[in-house]
Amino acid sequence: MNLIPMTVRGAEKLRKELKKLKSIKRPRIITAIAEAREHGDLKENAEYHSAREEQSFCEGRIKEIESKLSNSQIIDITKISNDGRVIFGSTVEILNIKNNEKFIYQIVGDDESDFKKSLISINSPIARGLIGKKNNDIVIIHTPGGDVKYKILKIDYI
């Protein structure tokens, strides 16, 4: 069984979604199914079929979240001493050597990654290239558009 790495924030986000699905969405769907059944013939009842489909998606998501949480390895980066290396959960400032553009990324789990918020998945090419590196290291990231050289400027455990 592989553990799924996730930050404290990512685990909390999944717990909130799970609670919402179980306490709000699931009861609403059950009510919608009951109301649709009262309309009669189920074969030609679009409301019933729509509610059942929504129930299927909801139950599938509940199972998926429960599985991820039960197999998660929650990592609190603030409790790890900073040894100067890029690790899961760390925030890294890098410089694109070719165009002098700076980027700041936090390396997080797959479920919490959001490129627009500078949260990159541990499985992304950038994160894989940065893991284990130190300040001032030059890193070559293999991207679909070609290789890109970055210099690590700063590593924070926040």
PyMOL commands that set and color helices and strands:
alter all, ss='L'
color gray80, all
select helices_A, chain A and resi 8-37+46-70+77-79+110-112+115-117+125-130
alter helices_A, ss='H'
color red, helices_A
select strands_A, chain A and resi 4-7+72-75+91-96+101-108+119-121+138-143+146-156
alter strands_A, ss='S'
color yellow, strands_A
deselect
rebuild
show_as cartoon
